[in-house]
């Protein structure tokens, strides 16, 4: 493949990302976004979506009347999110920030969100980036504010993990062919959230055990 053709494939990736993620998730990603949004998004609730990508989770929150800020460093992904948002009518149009997680401290004010969500983004960060992001999330939440993180996670146990890998492999290959991207199963996320100082931690498996939901609350000032 020539470099020109390869670059064109990469340029078109954001438009095909949603199809790829739906394929990778076995068709569960929209239900996962809806589940997270249902838990945090009410009219006028200020929600931050970290690593919002093409806006699936952000828009699910906006549909429920939340005041949404979607944050992502990928301009192409945010372009898709904006086009999707412009095609609908929301009580509050989402705000999109082209921003990396390591820049949040410079732009976002303390206690400026009632809820923070993230989907398939924490697993894309390096451990030190994730630790920083979680500390920032606590700073950005109001007292009593809730955070819900959704990510892909391998099951516990050798047999279950082997069966999961066999089931996942064809979807992962097709997703890569479609988008030149894949997801990375997350491990130890709940422990990292606890280390960041959050309270009321809860870990759940969702959608055939392919996803982990970690919810937490900020109860004390840093």
PyMOL commands that set and color helices and strands:
alter all, ss='L'
color gray80, all
select helices_A, chain A and resi 3-24+29-40+56-62+75-86+101-107+122-124+127-140+158-179+189-195
alter helices_A, ss='H'
color red, helices_A
select strands_A, chain A and resi 46-50+67-72+95-98+113-119+141-152+199-206+211-217
alter strands_A, ss='S'
color yellow, strands_A
deselect
rebuild
show_as cartoon
